[in-house]
């Protein structure tokens, strides 16, 4: 038995209320269960009850056993003095406020229907996590309304979480959108493995310095590769030696300090994702866009977004094998197998998969944040349109969802699924999820039919939330 199940029962009033009495034998009527508290303090506020003919308004605290009141120190905490009802699965001792007054207790143990308890225990027993999704084997039987409602919520929370990081970055950079875009795009170039080193790289060199060399992309290349820590030694080719020479001059001119080359990760990834390759692509991208954020805002269609990411690296990098010259200086501890992969590796433009990933992790959060700051709804409309027209991510989370007979056809749905799994499933918050609620409640699929306004509520809710 977990406390989240008690919360599920109280929130939905999913227990028998016939001849309802407190454990002290006083008659009890629940007028309002209250509002769930997401901060510290009692679990519910603004609840209203009638006990022994008197109406009370205040807070409600939930526990599996009543002894947890004292175990958690609530009997010494004045923040709990306004609790009017202690709701527990089992009462094993009385509870008191800091002044010694007794708190009425409602025990649920003998007020639960047997099928409900069986579903709850079967859910815990049989729905073991499968790649982080406890209810994978049960999703096919969940109504469309419950799935859509939860995906709606998960998408909003995921986008707002990403936008919040952008917002903090924007404040940190004196509300400069161009500098913020540079940091966000820089971080996204590392994808999941090298996002932190790429963010450190972007932090190590302001965009305003790179802009001074917009007429010479070769100098931007030297600055980015140099700040990444890869131009510290001499090379066999004149191109790399000239890059190094230029970087040493610019480093002294701008008093720059490169990041440690040992922070980069190369192992167990596709060669096309190696940080040297991504850094060259980043340098080429910045060399193409003198005004990164302005160009991004003007990319108001999928075609224009794809064009935003369109690059052509310098001929040196497009020739097979040249990447390995930088890599071998840096990756002395890596395997010979990786060096074999690199022997024929060249740097090309971004693949369609990379464009989708970068758009989701860079452009989308920037647009969401910009929309919230400026209160311009058209950018949120663009976010939804872009997500609906991008292909879904193909990873273990989205594959498990699709295996449950629930289709994922675009990035809009995929991002919602990823948000759901990472925020709820991974932490076992099944009863805070409408899907888990329906499974435990045993509600029939035939009792719910989506209305036209519910077929895509993510669009409505997301707009309303911003």
C-alpha positions in Angstrom: 0.0 0.0 0.0 1.4 3.4 -1.0 0.2 6.9 0.0 -0.5 7.8 -3.7 -3.3 5.2 -3.6 -4.8 7.0 -0.6 -4.6 10.2 -2.6 -6.3 8.5 -5.5 -9.1 7.3 -3.2 -9.6 10.7 -1.6 -9.3 12.8 -4.8 -11.9 10.6 -6.6 -13.9 9.8 -3.4 -13.6 6.2 -4.5 -14.8 4.6 -1.3 -18.2 3.8 0.3 -19.8 6.8 2.0 -22.7 5.0 3.5 -23.1 5.6 7.2 -19.8 7.5 7.1 -18.3 8.0 10.5 -14.9 8.9 12.0 -13.0 6.4 14.0 -14.3 8.1 17.1 -17.9 7.2 16.0 -18.9 10.7 15.0 -21.1 11.1 11.8 -19.1 12.6 8.9 -20.3 14.3 5.7 -17.8 15.3 3.1 -18.9 18.5 1.3 -15.7 19.2 -0.6 -12.5 17.0 -0.8 -10.4 20.2 -1.2 -7.6 21.2 -3.5 -4.4 19.2 -3.9 -1.4 21.0 -2.4 1.7 20.8 -4.6 3.9 22.6 -2.0 4.9 21.8 1.6 2.3 21.3 4.2 -0.9 19.2 4.4 -2.0 17.3 1.3 -5.3 19.1 0.7 -6.5 22.6 1.5 -10.0 24.3 1.3 -11.8 21.0 2.3 -15.2 21.2 3.9 -16.8 18.6 6.1 -19.5 18.2 8.7 -18.7 16.2 11.8 -21.3 15.7 14.6 -23.5 18.4 13.1 -20.8 21.1 12.9 -19.3 22.3 9.6 -15.6 22.7 9.3 -13.3 24.2 6.6 -9.6 23.6 6.5 -6.9 21.1 5.5 -6.8 17.3 5.1 -3.8 15.1 5.6 -3.4 11.6 4.1 -1.4 8.6 5.3 -1.3 4.9 4.9 -1.3 4.5 8.7 -2.2 7.1 11.3 1.0 6.6 13.2 2.8 8.3 10.3 1.4 11.6 11.5 3.8 11.5 14.5 6.5 9.7 12.6 6.7 12.7 10.1 6.7 15.2 13.0 3.3 16.8 12.2 2.4 16.8 15.9 5.2 19.4 16.4 4.5 21.4 13.2 2.1 24.3 13.5 1.6 24.2 9.7 -0.6 21.2 10.4 -2.8 22.8 13.1 -5.5 23.6 10.6 -6.0 20.0 9.6 -9.7 19.1 10.1 -9.5 15.5 9.0 -6.8 12.8 9.0 -7.6 10.2 6.2 -5.8 6.9 6.5 -6.0 3.4 5.2 -5.6 2.0 8.7 -5.7 3.7 12.1 -3.1 2.4 14.6 -2.9 5.4 16.9 -4.6 8.7 17.6 -3.3 12.0 16.1 -3.0 15.4 17.8 -2.2 19.0 16.9 0.6 21.0 18.5 -1.7 22.2 21.3 -2.8 18.7 22.1 -6.3 18.8 20.5 -7.5 15.6 18.8 -7.9 15.4 15.1 -10.8 13.3 13.7 -9.7 10.3 11.6 -11.4 8.6 8.7 -10.3 5.0 8.2 -10.8 3.6 4.6 -9.7 0.0 5.1 -13.2 -1.4 5.4 -14.8 1.0 2.9 -13.1 -0.1 -0.3 -14.8 -2.4 -2.9 -13.0 -5.7 -3.3 -12.7 -5.4 -7.2 -11.0 -2.0 -6.7 -8.4 -3.4 -4.3 -7.8 -6.4 -6.6 -7.2 -4.1 -9.5 -4.8 -2.0 -7.5 -2.8 -5.0 -6.3 -2.8 -6.6 -9.7 -1.6 -3.4 -11.2 1.3 -3.3 -8.8 2.1 -7.0 -9.2 1.7 -7.5 -12.9 2.6 -4.1 -14.4 6.3 -4.4 -13.8 8.3 -1.6 -15.5 9.1 -2.3 -19.1 11.8 0.1 -20.2 10.3 2.6 -17.7 6.6 2.2 -18.7 4.7 0.2 -16.0 1.4 -0.1 -17.9 2.8 -1.0 -21.3 0.8 -4.2 -21.4 -2.4 -2.5 -20.4 -2.4 0.6 -22.6 -4.4 -1.0 -25.4 -7.4 -1.2 -23.1 -7.3 2.4 -21.9 -9.9 4.8 -23.5 -8.7 7.4 -26.0 -10.0 10.2 -23.8 -7.7 9.2 -20.9 -4.7 8.8 -23.1 -5.2 12.1 -24.9 -5.8 14.0 -21.7 -2.6 12.7 -20.1 -0.5 13.2 -23.2 -1.9 16.8 -23.4 -0.7 17.4 -19.8 2.7 15.7 -20.4 3.4 17.7 -23.6 2.6 21.0 -21.9 4.8 20.2 -18.9 7.7 19.1 -21.1 7.6 22.2 -23.3 7.3 24.5 -20.4 10.2 22.7 -18.6 12.4 23.2 -21.7 11.2 26.8 -22.1 12.0 27.5 -18.5 15.7 26.6 -19.1 15.7 28.9 -22.1 14.2 31.6 -20.0 16.9 31.3 -17.3 19.5 31.3 -20.0 18.0 34.5 -21.5 18.1 36.2 -18.1 21.7 35.1 -17.6 22.6 36.6 -20.9 21.1 40.0 -20.2 18.0 39.2 -22.1 19.9 38.9 -25.4 18.0 36.6 -27.7 20.8 36.2 -30.1 23.2 35.1 -27.4 20.6 32.9 -25.9 19.9 31.2 -29.3 23.7 30.5 -29.6 23.7 28.8 -26.2 20.6 26.7 -26.9 21.7 25.6 -30.3 25.2 24.9 -29.0 23.8 22.7 -26.2 21.5 20.8 -28.6 24.4 20.0 -30.9 25.7 17.6 -28.3 22.4 15.7 -28.4 22.1 13.6 -25.2 25.7 12.4 -24.7 27.7 15.6 -25.2 25.1 18.3 -24.4 27.1 19.6 -21.3 30.5 19.9 -23.1 28.8 21.7 -26.0 27.1 24.1 -23.6 30.4 24.7 -21.9 31.9 25.4 -25.4 29.2 27.9 -26.2 29.6 29.5 -22.8 33.4 29.8 -23.4 33.0 32.1 -26.4 30.4 34.8 -26.7 28.4 35.0 -30.0 29.4 38.7 -30.3 33.0 37.5 -30.8 32.0 35.0 -33.5 29.9 37.7 -35.2 33.0 39.9 -35.7 34.3 37.2 -38.0 31.1 36.5 -39.9 32.8 37.5 -43.1 35.4 34.8 -42.6 33.8 31.4 -41.6 37.2 29.9 -41.5 38.0 32.0 -38.4 34.7 30.9 -36.8 35.8 27.4 -37.4 39.2 28.0 -35.7 37.6 29.7 -32.7 35.0 26.9 -32.1 37.5 24.0 -32.7 40.1 25.8 -30.6 37.8 26.5 -27.7 36.8 22.8 -27.8 40.4 22.0 -26.9 41.3 20.3 -30.2 43.9 22.7 -31.6 46.5 22.4 -28.9 49.0 20.3 -31.0 50.5 20.6 -34.4 49.1 18.5 -37.3 50.3 16.8 -40.5 48.1 18.9 -42.7 48.5 22.6 -43.5 44.7 23.2 -43.1 44.7 22.2 -39.5 48.0 23.9 -38.7 46.6 27.2 -40.2 43.5 26.8 -38.1 45.6 26.3 -35.0 47.8 29.3 -35.9 44.7 31.5 -36.4 43.1 30.3 -33.2 46.2 31.0 -31.1 46.2 34.5 -32.3 42.5 35.0 -31.7 42.7 33.3 -28.3 45.3 35.8 -27.2 43.4 38.7 -28.8 40.1 37.9 -26.9 41.7 36.4 -23.8 39.9 33.1 -24.3 40.2 30.0 -22.2 39.4 26.7 -24.0 37.5 23.9 -22.3 39.2 20.7 -21.3 39.3 18.2 -24.3 38.9 15.4 -21.8 35.2 16.3 -21.2 34.2 15.1 -24.6 32.7 11.6 -25.0 33.4 9.5 -28.1 32.7 5.9 -27.2 29.6 3.9 -28.0 28.1 6.4 -30.5 27.7 6.6 -34.3 30.7 8.2 -35.9 28.4 10.9 -37.4 27.6 12.0 -33.9 31.3 12.4 -32.8 31.7 15.9 -31.2 34.4 16.9 -33.8 31.8 16.3 -36.6 29.1 18.2 -34.7 31.5 21.1 -33.8 32.4 21.5 -37.5 28.7 21.6 -38.4 28.1 24.1 -35.6 30.9 26.4 -36.9 29.5 26.1 -40.4 26.0 26.9 -39.2 27.1 30.0 -37.2 29.2 31.1 -40.2 26.1 31.0 -42.4 23.8 32.9 -40.0 25.1 36.2 -38.8 21.8 36.8 -36.9 20.9 33.4 -35.6 17.8 34.2 -33.6 16.4 36.6 -36.2 16.8 34.0 -39.0 15.2 31.4 -36.7 12.1 33.6 -36.2 11.8 34.1 -39.9 11.7 30.3 -40.4 7.9 30.1 -40.2 7.4 26.9 -42.2 8.9 23.4 -42.2 10.6 24.1 -45.5 12.2 27.3 -44.1 13.3 25.4 -40.9 15.0 22.8 -43.0 16.7 25.5 -44.9 17.8 27.1 -41.6 19.8 23.9 -40.9 21.2 23.6 -44.4 25.0 23.8 -44.4 27.9 22.8 -46.6 31.1 22.3 -44.5 34.5 23.3 -46.0 36.0 21.0 -48.6 38.7 19.8 -46.2 36.1 18.3 -43.9 34.1 16.7 -46.7 37.2 14.7 -47.7 37.1 11.2 -46.0 39.6 10.7 -43.2 40.5 14.3 -42.3 38.3 14.2 -39.2 40.5 11.4 -37.7 43.5 13.8 -37.6 41.7 15.9 -35.0 40.2 12.9 -33.3 43.5 11.0 -32.8 45.1 14.0 -31.0 42.2 14.0 -28.6 41.2 10.4 -28.2 44.3 8.6 -27.2 42.3 6.2 -24.9 39.6 5.2 -27.3 39.5 2.0 -29.2 41.1 1.1 -32.5 37.6 0.2 -33.8 36.5 3.8 -33.5 39.6 4.9 -35.4 38.7 2.5 -38.1 35.3 4.1 -38.4 36.9 7.5 -38.5 39.3 6.6 -41.3 36.7 7.1 -43.9 34.5 9.6 -42.0 33.7 13.0 -43.5 31.6 15.9 -42.4 28.4 16.5 -44.4 25.2 18.5 -43.8 22.7 17.6 -41.2 20.6 14.4 -41.9 16.8 14.6 -41.8 16.9 12.8 -38.4 19.4 15.4 -37.0 17.3 18.3 -38.3 14.2 16.9 -36.6 16.1 16.4 -33.3 17.8 19.8 -33.4 14.5 21.5 -34.2 12.7 19.8 -31.3 15.5 20.5 -28.8 16.6 24.0 -30.0 14.0 25.9 -32.1 10.9 24.6 -30.3 12.1 25.6 -26.8 13.2 29.0 -28.1 9.9 29.7 -29.7 7.9 28.6 -26.7 10.0 30.9 -24.4 9.8 33.8 -26.9 6.0 33.4 -27.1 5.6 33.4 -23.3 7.9 36.5 -22.9 6.3 38.5 -25.8 2.8 37.1 -25.3 2.6 36.6 -29.0 0.4 33.5 -29.6 1.4 33.1 -33.3 4.7 31.5 -32.2 2.9 28.9 -30.1 0.8 28.2 -33.2 4.0 27.7 -35.1 5.3 25.3 -32.4 2.3 23.1 -32.7 2.4 23.2 -36.5 6.1 22.3 -36.6 5.7 19.4 -34.1 2.7 18.0 -36.1 4.8 18.0 -39.3 8.0 16.5 -38.0 8.5 12.8 -37.9 8.3 11.1 -34.5 11.5 10.2 -32.6 12.4 6.5 -32.9 13.6 5.5 -29.5 12.9 2.8 -26.9 10.1 4.9 -25.3 8.2 5.6 -28.4 8.6 2.1 -29.7 7.1 0.6 -26.5 4.2 3.0 -26.8 3.6 2.0 -30.4 3.9 -1.7 -29.5 0.9 -1.2 -27.2 -1.3 -0.6 -30.3 -1.3 3.1 -29.8 0.0 4.9 -32.9 2.6 7.7 -32.9 2.6 9.5 -36.2 4.5 12.8 -35.5 6.8 14.6 -33.1 3.8 16.2 -31.4 2.7 12.8 -30.1 6.2 11.5 -29.5 7.3 14.4 -27.3 4.1 13.9 -25.3 5.0 10.3 -24.7 8.6 11.1 -23.8 7.4 13.7 -21.4 4.9 11.3 -19.8 7.4 8.5 -19.3 10.2 10.7 -18.0 8.1 12.7 -15.5 5.6 10.1 -14.4 6.4 6.5 -15.4 10.1 6.6 -14.3 9.0 7.8 -10.9 6.1 5.5 -10.4 3.6 8.3 -10.4 1.0 6.0 -11.9 -2.0 7.3 -9.8 -1.2 10.9 -10.7 -1.7 9.9 -14.3 -5.2 9.7 -15.9 -4.1 6.5 -17.6 -3.1 4.8 -14.3 -6.3 6.2 -12.7 -8.5 4.5 -15.3 -6.7 1.2 -15.1 -7.1 1.1 -11.3 -10.7 2.5 -11.4 -11.7 -0.2 -13.9 -13.7 2.3 -16.1 -15.2 0.9 -19.3 -13.8 2.0 -22.6 -17.3 2.0 -24.0 -18.4 4.6 -21.5 -16.2 7.3 -23.1 -16.3 8.6 -26.6 -14.1 11.5 -27.6 -15.9 14.6 -28.7 -14.7 16.6 -31.7 -13.0 19.1 -29.3 -11.2 16.3 -27.5 -9.6 14.8 -30.6 -6.6 17.2 -30.3 -6.9 18.9 -26.9 -3.1 19.4 -26.8 -3.5 22.3 -29.2 -6.1 24.0 -27.0 -4.6 23.3 -23.6 -1.1 24.4 -24.6 -2.3 27.7 -25.9 -4.4 28.3 -22.8 -1.5 27.5 -20.5 0.7 30.1 -22.0 
